[in-house]
Amino acid sequence: MRTSELNSSASIRARRAGALRRRVTRGQTWLARIVILLLVPNAFAQTDFSAFWKKFRSAVIAGDKAAVAEMTNFPMSIYASDIKNRAAFLRRYGEIFKGEANAAQCFASAEPQKESARSYAVYCSFKNTPNDHENSPIRFIFELTKSGWKFAGLDNINE
């Protein structure tokens, strides 16, 4: 082989090796991005409470039980008991949102109160005295979870 053929062969091998390194690097970068997305589910979690509240409030007002259940954290606390899963929640939906307070009516004008960096509450009056804003003991509790904001409980602060 001549020197020019050796140089040409070496040049081709060098280009192939460079192209292979670039493909491997791109593949590693792509793989790293996928791993990060899988390991960090909070990257897409809804961390803005006001956006969550608008969706949740709209679902309750519309009576969209399935959407409300999707935005609920289980198990959830209701007064002194727990609702362990979606099926139990759907069975008790009327008790939660139309029991002591008319949540749809309340949520139409209620302003959420920030209780901590990871918790908000909405206070509603009893359904038989809906305009008694001085006495609003029914507390709907919302918490920031790993998957974003969720409805987490219901309480009567007078009991």
HELIX and SHEET records of a PDB file:
HELIX    1   1 THR A    3  LEU A   39  1                                  37    
HELIX    2   2 PRO A   41  PHE A   44  5                                   4    
HELIX    3   3 PHE A   49  ALA A   62  1                                  14    
HELIX    4   4 LYS A   65  GLU A   70  1                                   6    
HELIX    5   5 ARG A   86  ARG A   91  1                                   6    
HELIX    6   6 TYR A   93  LYS A   98  1                                   6    
HELIX    7   7 ALA A  103  PHE A  107  1                                   5    
SHEET    1   A 6 SER A  81  ILE A  83  0                                        
SHEET    2   A 6 THR A  72  ILE A  78 -1                                        
SHEET    3   A 6 GLY A 148  ASN A 156  1                                        
SHEET    4   A 6 ILE A 138  THR A 145 -1                                        
SHEET    5   A 6 SER A 119  CYS A 124 -1                                        
SHEET    6   A 6 GLN A 113  SER A 116 -1                                        
END                                                                             
